[in-house]
């Protein structure tokens, strides 16, 4: 192509290209120079795309080692076709307007910039850029296609405005970026961003970005690999963020972002590996957060977040592994269920001051969770819905001090087969709903009698110490709150604790109460015999009561027989009649003092003697039964 065939703008480019000089076709009027107003630009600012492509593909002339395209304020008409091109020079457009999307499919260049340009899209699959690909400040109205490309430097999207509603705004699947991917400075995108299996050698930064893809992939980062960290702080996102099976060697943070995808998944991070932690603190999420089987290093942080999926699953983190601390404090609010089934947290789990709301459903499901240190649901924690900690293993303490649990008419807390060194249940208000501690194994159980729930199930509950150390009379009221009725194990456990601590009186009171409760489960004749044992010797736990009965009967008999002495049975050498010894001989069925065989009462005293003999056998039998029961407990 001859210079004579070029218009003035093209001629300027041809002359400047060889020496890398800038060609600036702007008028100086900021409003007119905006690429959106390119329709008002005259022919002096117009460059044909095919001419520009030919100029770029010309072999360099001798003495032009600094070749570069630096073009400002031009309108490029037609399609810039550079597919499979080998461009050994930097190509930089600034505030240019393209009528058609440039085609750089499988092209190779040293540096490529479309700063503040107007693009109807970009075809750049398999592109190789030996430097930066700069799209900062550009306005794209179509798809930026970068599939399987390779960028040796940074991909820069700072301040860019991308608009391809209902379709992909960026398709960069399998893109390899050696350094940073940056989309800051009020970057906005109306359309899907697909970054599936992208590899980034440094950081991905979307701080302050505005992403709009209702019902679609606002940020599609499945299988993404990031070496330094992924930062999406204070974003506004309408649609889904996907990080499924991604690997971030540093921190992954969405702190302070607002993510909206109601009735669907807002954050999908199943199988994610975030070595430096996953931070959703202060985030406002409408929709579900899913991170099942994710592996999180250092911290999974939900402090101060607002998570909303009413009636659904606010957080689904079943099988998550946190090699550090799980923090959900400082005003966290979750509408919907938080599920941590079979999760493993090496450090503490902290929900201090959090509010979980899922009336009629589960507010927190953590069955099978393993926690290395404390599990705090305390210090202002509130749950309006069930808490399920079945088969949980907690290394240090499960704390519910100063918490509020509300599940009226249902089960507020299930700790079936819980294992922990300490359970603190000094709640702020009495728990509304039942508490299930069946078959739990607890070292120290701390509670407050004023805050006991109306119903607490304790069959198989095992503990070493109860604090405060209340007398048996008060602790028995605690046992009677079990809706399952009489449970011998519960009474035996309480009595064993008193015995370990040397409080034998309270242990006996507990075992006596156990027998009285058991009596109500027996047939009528067994209940009758139980009443006899209770009245006579307190089931063997009140031995002095037998002595009192014996003394009373002995006194009655001695007085009666002294007033009406029985007649001797034979004439001869007989012992002298002694009313006291005679009565004692009647009462004690085994010991024989010789008085009963020597004398025979008549009339009313005969019936009295029969009664004393019967009473003696009853006392002997009940004492024997009681002693046997007591020895069996020792």
C-alpha positions in Angstrom: 0.0 0.0 0.0 1.3 3.4 -1.0 1.4 6.4 1.3 -0.7 8.2 -1.4 -3.5 5.7 -0.8 -3.7 6.6 2.9 -5.9 9.4 4.5 -4.3 11.9 6.7 -4.9 10.0 9.9 -3.6 6.8 8.4 -0.5 8.5 7.1 0.2 9.9 10.5 0.1 6.4 11.9 2.4 5.0 9.2 5.0 7.6 9.8 4.9 7.4 13.6 4.7 3.6 13.8 8.4 3.0 12.8 9.7 5.2 15.7 7.1 4.4 18.3 5.8 7.9 18.4 2.3 8.8 19.7 -0.4 9.7 17.3 -3.1 11.8 19.0 -6.1 12.6 17.0 -8.2 14.1 19.9 -9.7 17.5 19.6 -9.1 18.6 23.2 -12.8 18.8 24.0 -13.3 16.1 26.7 -16.9 15.6 25.9 -16.4 15.3 22.2 -13.4 13.1 22.6 -15.3 10.5 24.6 -15.3 7.3 22.5 -19.1 7.0 23.0 -19.4 10.1 20.8 -17.3 8.7 17.9 -20.2 9.1 15.6 -19.6 12.8 15.6 -15.9 12.5 14.7 -14.9 13.6 11.2 -12.8 11.7 8.6 -9.6 13.3 10.1 -10.0 10.9 13.0 -11.0 7.8 11.0 -8.7 4.9 10.3 -9.6 1.8 8.2 -9.1 -1.4 10.1 -7.6 -3.3 7.2 -5.1 -0.5 6.6 -4.1 -0.5 10.2 -3.7 -4.2 10.2 -1.4 -4.0 7.1 0.7 -1.3 8.8 1.1 -3.4 11.9 2.1 -6.5 9.9 4.7 -4.8 7.7 8.2 -6.1 8.4 10.3 -3.6 10.3 12.7 -1.4 8.3 16.3 -0.9 9.3 16.8 1.6 12.1 13.3 1.2 13.5 14.1 -0.8 16.6 11.6 1.1 18.7 8.5 0.3 16.7 5.3 0.7 18.5 1.7 1.7 17.9 0.5 4.5 20.2 -2.8 5.7 18.9 -5.1 8.1 20.7 -8.6 9.2 19.8 -9.1 7.3 16.5 -12.2 5.7 15.1 -11.4 2.3 13.7 -13.9 1.3 11.0 -14.2 -2.3 9.9 -12.8 -5.3 11.7 -9.2 -5.2 12.8 -8.2 -8.7 11.6 -5.1 -9.9 13.3 -5.9 -13.6 13.7 -2.7 -15.7 13.9 -0.6 -12.5 13.6 2.9 -12.3 14.9 3.2 -8.7 16.2 6.7 -7.9 17.4 5.8 -4.5 18.7 3.6 -3.0 21.5 0.1 -2.2 20.4 -1.6 0.6 22.4 -5.0 2.2 21.8 -6.2 4.9 24.0 -9.7 6.5 23.8 -10.3 4.9 20.5 -13.6 3.6 19.1 -14.0 0.4 17.2 -16.9 -0.2 15.0 -16.4 -4.0 15.0 -14.8 -6.2 17.6 -11.1 -6.8 16.9 -10.0 -10.3 16.0 -6.8 -11.4 17.6 -7.5 -15.1 17.6 -4.2 -17.0 18.2 -2.3 -13.8 17.8 1.0 -13.1 19.5 2.2 -9.7 20.6 4.5 -8.0 23.1 2.0 -5.7 24.8 -1.6 -4.9 24.1 -3.7 -2.1 25.5 -7.2 -0.9 24.8 -7.3 1.8 27.5 -10.6 3.8 27.7 -11.6 2.5 24.3 -15.1 1.6 23.1 -15.2 -2.0 22.0 -18.1 -4.0 20.7 -16.3 -7.0 22.1 -12.9 -8.7 21.5 -12.0 -12.0 19.9 -8.7 -13.1 21.5 -8.9 -16.8 22.2 -5.4 -18.5 22.4 -3.8 -15.1 22.3 -0.3 -14.8 23.7 0.8 -11.5 25.2 4.4 -11.2 26.3 3.6 -8.4 28.7 0.3 -6.9 29.9 -3.1 -7.0 28.4 -4.6 -3.7 29.4 -8.3 -3.1 29.2 -8.4 -0.4 31.9 -11.3 2.1 31.5 -12.6 0.5 28.4 -16.3 0.2 27.5 -17.1 -3.1 26.0 -20.6 -3.8 24.6 -20.0 -7.4 23.6 -18.0 -10.4 24.7 -14.4 -10.3 25.6 -13.2 -13.7 24.5 -9.9 -14.7 26.0 -10.3 -18.5 26.1 -7.0 -20.5 26.5 -4.9 -17.4 26.2 -1.6 -16.7 27.9 -0.5 -13.4 29.4 3.0 -13.1 30.6 2.2 -10.0 32.7 -1.0 -8.6 34.1 -4.6 -8.6 32.9 -5.8 -5.1 33.8 -9.5 -4.2 33.8 -9.4 -1.3 36.3 -12.3 1.1 35.7 -13.6 -0.9 32.8 -17.3 -1.0 32.0 -18.5 -4.2 30.4 -22.0 -4.7 29.1 -23.4 -7.8 27.5 -26.6 -8.4 29.4 -27.9 -12.0 29.5 -24.7 -13.3 28.0 -21.0 -13.6 28.7 -19.2 -10.3 29.1 -15.9 -12.1 29.7 -15.1 -15.7 28.6 -11.6 -16.5 29.8 -11.8 -20.2 30.4 -8.4 -21.8 30.8 -6.6 -18.4 30.6 -3.1 -18.3 32.0 -2.0 -15.1 33.7 1.5 -14.9 35.0 1.0 -12.0 37.3 -2.2 -10.1 38.5 -5.8 -10.0 37.3 -7.0 -6.6 38.5 -10.6 -5.2 38.1 -10.7 -2.3 40.6 -11.5 1.5 40.4 -15.2 1.1 39.9 -15.0 -1.7 37.5 -18.5 -2.8 36.4 -19.9 -5.7 34.4 -23.4 -6.3 33.2 -23.2 -9.9 32.0 -21.4 -13.1 33.0 -17.7 -13.4 33.9 -16.4 -16.9 33.1 -13.0 -17.6 34.6 -13.2 -21.4 34.7 -9.9 -23.1 35.3 -8.0 -19.8 35.0 -4.5 -19.8 36.4 -3.2 -16.6 38.0 0.4 -16.3 39.2 -0.2 -13.4 41.6 -3.5 -11.9 42.9 -7.0 -11.6 41.6 -8.4 -8.2 42.7 -12.1 -7.2 42.3 -12.3 -4.7 45.2 -15.3 -2.4 44.8 -16.4 -4.1 41.6 -20.1 -4.0 40.4 -21.2 -7.2 38.9 -24.6 -7.7 37.4 -25.8 -11.0 36.1 -29.2 -11.8 37.7 -29.7 -15.6 37.8 -26.4 -16.2 36.1 -22.7 -16.3 36.8 -21.7 -12.9 38.0 -18.2 -14.4 38.7 -17.6 -17.9 37.5 -14.4 -19.1 39.0 -14.8 -22.8 39.1 -11.4 -24.6 39.3 -9.6 -21.3 39.4 -6.0 -21.4 40.7 -4.6 -18.2 42.3 -1.1 -18.1 43.8 -1.3 -15.0 46.0 -4.9 -14.2 47.0 -8.4 -13.4 45.7 -9.8 -10.1 46.9 -13.4 -9.1 46.3 -14.0 -6.6 49.1 -16.9 -4.2 49.1 -18.3 -5.6 45.8 -21.9 -5.2 44.6 -22.9 -8.5 43.0 -26.3 -9.4 41.5 -26.0 -13.1 40.6 -23.9 -16.1 41.6 -20.2 -16.1 42.6 -18.7 -19.5 41.9 -15.4 -20.7 43.3 -16.1 -24.4 43.2 -13.0 -26.6 43.4 -10.8 -23.5 43.2 -7.4 -23.3 44.9 -6.2 -20.0 46.4 -2.8 -20.2 48.0 -3.4 -17.0 50.0 -6.5 -15.4 51.5 -9.9 -15.3 49.8 -12.0 -12.4 50.9 -15.4 -11.1 50.1 -15.4 -8.8 53.1 -18.1 -6.1 53.1 -19.6 -7.2 49.8 -23.2 -7.3 48.9 -24.2 -10.5 47.0 -27.7 -11.0 45.8 -29.2 -14.1 44.3 -32.5 -14.7 46.2 -33.9 -18.2 46.2 -30.7 -19.6 44.6 -27.0 -20.0 45.3 -25.2 -16.7 46.0 -21.7 -18.1 46.7 -20.8 -21.6 45.5 -17.5 -22.8 46.9 -17.8 -26.6 47.3 -14.5 -28.2 47.2 -12.7 -24.9 47.5 -9.1 -24.9 49.0 -8.4 -21.5 50.5 -5.1 -21.8 52.3 -5.0 -18.3 53.7 -8.6 -18.3 54.9 -12.1 -17.5 53.6 -13.5 -14.2 54.7 -17.2 -13.2 54.4 -17.1 -10.8 57.4 -19.5 -7.9 57.1 -20.8 -9.3 53.9 -24.5 -9.0 53.0 -25.6 -12.2 51.2 -29.1 -12.8 49.9 -29.2 -16.4 48.8 -27.3 -19.5 49.8 -23.7 -19.8 50.7 -22.4 -23.3 49.8 -19.0 -24.6 50.7 -19.4 -28.3 51.3 -16.2 -30.2 51.6 -14.1 -27.0 51.3 -10.7 -26.9 53.0 -10.0 -23.6 54.6 -6.7 -22.6 56.2 -6.3 -20.2 59.1 -9.9 -18.8 59.4 -13.4 -19.2 58.1 -14.7 -15.7 59.0 -18.4 -14.7 59.0 -18.1 -11.9 61.6 -20.8 -9.3 61.3 -22.2 -10.8 58.1 -25.8 -10.8 57.1 -26.8 -14.1 55.5 -30.4 -14.4 54.2 -32.1 -17.5 52.7 -35.4 -17.5 54.7 -36.7 -21.0 55.2 -33.8 -22.4 53.3 -30.1 -23.0 53.8 -28.2 -19.8 54.6 -24.9 -21.6 54.8 -24.3 -25.2 53.6 -20.8 -26.2 54.8 -21.2 -29.9 55.4 -17.8 -31.7 55.5 -15.9 -28.4 55.6 -12.4 -28.6 57.1 -11.1 -25.5 58.8 -7.4 -25.7 59.8 -7.8 -22.8 62.3 -10.7 -20.9 63.7 -14.4 -20.6 62.5 -15.6 -17.1 63.5 -19.2 -16.0 63.3 -19.4 -13.3 65.9 -20.0 -9.5 66.2 -23.6 -9.3 65.1 -23.7 -12.1 62.5 -27.3 -12.6 61.4 -28.4 -15.6 59.5 -32.0 -16.1 58.2 -32.2 -19.8 57.3 -30.2 -22.8 58.4 -26.5 -23.0 59.0 -25.3 -26.5 58.3 -21.9 -27.8 59.5 -22.6 -31.5 59.4 -19.4 -33.6 59.8 -17.3 -30.5 59.7 -13.8 -30.4 61.3 -12.4 -27.3 62.9 -9.0 -27.7 64.5 -9.3 -24.5 66.6 -12.3 -22.8 68.2 -15.8 -22.2 66.8 -17.1 -18.8 67.9 -20.7 -17.6 67.5 -20.7 -15.0 70.3 -23.4 -12.4 69.7 -24.7 -14.1 66.6 -28.4 -14.3 65.8 -29.7 -17.4 63.9 -33.3 -17.2 62.7 -35.1 -20.2 61.2 -38.4 -20.6 63.1 -39.9 -24.1 62.8 -36.7 -25.4 61.4 -33.1 -25.9 62.3 -31.1 -22.7 63.0 -27.8 -24.6 63.4 -27.0 -28.2 62.3 -23.6 -29.4 63.4 -24.1 -33.1 63.9 -20.9 -35.0 63.7 -18.8 -31.8 64.0 -15.3 -32.1 65.5 -14.0 -29.0 67.2 -10.4 -28.9 68.6 -11.1 -26.2 71.2 -14.1 -24.3 72.4 -17.5 -24.1 70.7 -19.0 -20.9 71.8 -22.8 -20.2 71.4 -22.7 -17.6 74.2 -22.4 -13.9 75.1 -25.6 -12.7 73.5 -26.0 -15.6 71.0 -29.6 -16.1 69.9 -31.2 -19.0 68.1 -34.8 -18.9 66.9 -34.9 -22.5 65.7 -33.4 -25.8 66.6 -29.7 -26.4 67.3 -28.6 -29.9 66.5 -25.2 -31.2 67.8 -25.7 -34.9 67.6 -22.5 -36.9 67.8 -20.5 -33.7 68.1 -16.9 -34.0 69.5 -15.7 -30.8 71.2 -12.2 -30.8 72.6 -12.7 -28.1 75.3 -16.0 -26.6 76.1 -19.5 -26.1 74.6 -20.6 -22.8 76.0 -24.2 -21.5 76.0 -23.7 -18.9 78.8 -25.9 -15.8 78.3 -27.5 -17.3 75.2 -31.1 -17.2 74.2 -32.7 -20.4 72.6 -36.3 -20.2 71.4 -38.1 -23.2 69.9 -41.5 -23.0 71.6 -43.2 -26.4 71.7 -40.3 -28.1 70.0 -36.7 -29.2 70.6 -34.4 -26.3 71.2 -31.1 -28.2 71.6 -30.1 -31.7 70.7 -26.8 -32.9 72.1 -27.4 -36.7 71.7 -24.1 -38.5 72.1 -22.2 -35.2 72.5 -18.7 -35.5 73.9 -17.1 -32.5 75.6 -15.0 -31.7 78.7 -17.4 -29.0 79.7 -21.0 -27.9 78.9 -22.0 -24.5 80.2 -25.8 -23.9 80.1 -26.2 -20.7 82.1 -28.4 -19.1 79.5 -29.7 -15.5 79.6 -33.3 -16.8 79.8 -34.9 -20.2 80.4 -34.6 -22.3 77.2 -37.9 -22.3 75.3 -38.1 -25.9 74.1 -36.7 -29.3 75.1 -33.1 -30.1 75.5 -31.8 -33.5 74.6 -28.7 -34.7 76.4 -29.2 -38.4 76.0 -26.1 -40.5 76.0 -23.9 -37.4 76.1 -20.5 -37.6 77.8 -19.6 -34.5 79.7 -16.8 -33.7 82.2 -18.3 -30.7 84.0 -21.9 -29.6 83.4 -22.5 -26.0 84.6 -26.0 -24.7 84.7 -28.3 -22.3 86.5 -31.4 -23.7 88.3 -33.3 -20.6 87.4 -32.7 -21.2 83.7 -33.5 -24.9 83.4 -35.6 -25.8 80.4 -39.1 -27.1 80.9 -38.0 -30.5 79.5 -34.6 -32.0 79.4 -34.0 -35.6 78.3 -31.1 -37.3 80.1 -31.3 -41.1 79.5 -27.7 -42.3 79.4 -26.2 -38.9 80.2 -22.8 -39.2 81.8 -21.0 -36.5 83.7 -18.3 -36.2 86.3 -19.3 -33.0 88.1 -22.4 -30.7 88.3 -21.9 -27.0 89.1 -23.3 -25.5 91.2 -23.2 -28.4 93.7 -26.9 -28.3 94.7 -28.5 -30.5 97.4 -30.2 -33.6 96.1 -33.6 -32.1 96.8 -33.0 -29.4 94.1 -31.2 -31.7 91.7 -34.1 -34.2 91.8 -36.4 -31.4 90.4 -34.0 -31.3 87.5 -34.3 -35.0 86.9 -38.1 -34.8 87.0 -38.1 -32.5 84.0 -37.3 -35.5 81.8 -40.5 -36.1 79.7 -39.5 -39.8 79.3 -40.4 -40.4 83.0 -38.5 -42.6 85.3 -35.0 -43.3 84.1 -32.9 -45.3 86.5 -29.6 -44.4 84.8 -30.2 -40.7 85.4 -30.7 -41.2 89.2 -27.8 -43.6 89.3 -25.5 -41.1 87.6 -26.5 -38.3 90.0 -26.0 -40.6 93.1 -22.6 -41.7 91.8 -21.5 -38.1 91.5 -22.5 -37.4 95.1 -20.7 -40.5 96.2 -17.5 -39.6 94.4 -17.6 -36.2 96.1 -18.2 -37.8 99.5 -21.7 -36.6 99.9 -23.3 -39.9 101.0 -26.5 -38.2 102.4 -27.4 -36.7 99.0 -26.5 -40.0 97.3 -28.9 -41.9 99.5 -31.6 -39.2 99.0 -31.2 -39.6 95.3 -31.4 -43.4 95.3 -34.5 -43.3 97.6 -36.1 -40.9 95.1 -35.2 -43.3 92.3 -37.1 -46.1 94.1 -40.1 -44.0 94.7 -40.2 -43.0 91.0 -39.8 -46.6 90.0 -42.7 -47.6 92.3 -45.1 -45.8 90.0 -44.1 -48.1 87.1 -45.0 -51.3 88.9 -48.1 -53.4 89.3 -50.5 -52.7 92.2 -49.2 -55.4 94.5 -45.6 -54.4 93.9 -46.5 -50.8 94.6 -48.1 -51.8 97.9 -45.0 -53.7 98.9 -43.0 -50.7 97.9 -45.0 -48.4 100.1 -44.3 -50.8 103.0 -40.6 -50.7 102.3 -40.7 -47.0 102.0 -42.6 -46.4 105.2 -40.6 -48.9 107.2 -37.0 -48.4 106.1 -37.0 -46.0 103.2 -36.0 -48.8 100.8 -32.9 -49.5 103.0 -31.7 -45.9 102.7 -33.3 -44.9 106.0 -32.0 -47.5 108.4 -32.8 -45.4 111.5 -36.4 -45.5 110.5 -36.4 -49.3 111.2 -35.0 -48.6 114.7 -37.8 -46.1 115.3 -40.4 -48.6 114.3 -38.8 -51.3 116.5 -38.7 -48.9 119.5 -42.3 -47.8 119.0 -43.6 -51.4 118.7 -41.4 -52.5 121.6 -42.9 -49.8 123.8 -46.5 -50.6 122.9 -45.9 -54.3 123.5 -44.1 -53.8 126.8 -46.8 -51.5 128.2 -49.6 -53.9 127.0 -48.1 -57.0 128.4 -47.1 -55.4 131.7 -50.8 -54.5 132.1 -52.1 -57.9 131.0 -49.5 -60.6 131.8 -49.8 -63.7 129.6 -50.4 -67.1 131.3 -47.5 -69.6 131.6 -47.8 -72.6 129.2 -46.7 -75.1 131.9 -46.1 -75.4 135.5 -42.5 -75.9 136.6 -39.3 -74.0 136.3 -40.1 -71.1 133.9 -38.2 -67.8 133.4 -39.7 -64.9 135.1 -42.0 -63.0 132.8 -40.4 -59.8 131.4 -42.8 -57.7 129.3 -40.0 -55.9 127.5 -38.0 -59.1 126.6 -41.3 -60.9 125.8 -42.2 -58.2 123.2 -38.7 -58.3 121.8 -38.9 -62.0 121.4 -42.1 -61.6 119.4 -40.6 -58.9 117.2 -37.3 -60.6 116.3 -38.1 -63.7 114.2 -34.6 -65.2 114.4 -33.4 -64.5 118.0 -35.0 -66.6 120.8 -35.0 -65.3 124.4 -37.2 -68.1 125.7 -40.1 -65.8 126.6 -42.3 -66.5 123.6 -42.2 -70.3 124.2 -43.0 -69.9 128.0 -46.1 -67.7 127.9 -49.3 -67.6 126.0 -51.3 -64.4 125.8 -55.1 -64.4 125.6 -57.8 -62.1 124.5 -56.7 -58.8 123.0 -53.1 -59.3 123.9 -53.1 -62.5 121.8 -54.0 -60.5 118.7 -51.4 -57.9 119.7 -48.8 -60.7 119.8 -49.8 -61.9 116.3 -49.4 -58.3 115.1 -46.0 -57.9 116.7 -44.8 -61.2 115.1 -46.1 -60.0 111.6 -44.5 -56.6 112.1 -41.2 -58.2 113.0 -41.2 -60.3 109.9 -42.1 -57.3 107.7 -39.3 -55.2 109.3 -36.8 -58.1 108.9 -37.7 -58.6 105.3 -37.6 -54.9 104.3 -34.4 -54.4 106.2 -32.8 -57.4 104.3 -34.1 -56.1 100.9 -32.8 -52.6 101.7 -29.4 -53.8 102.8 -29.1 -56.0 99.7 -30.0 -53.0 97.4 -27.5 -50.7 99.2 -24.7 -53.2 99.0 -25.4 -53.7 95.3 -24.9 -49.9 94.8 -21.6 -49.9 96.6 
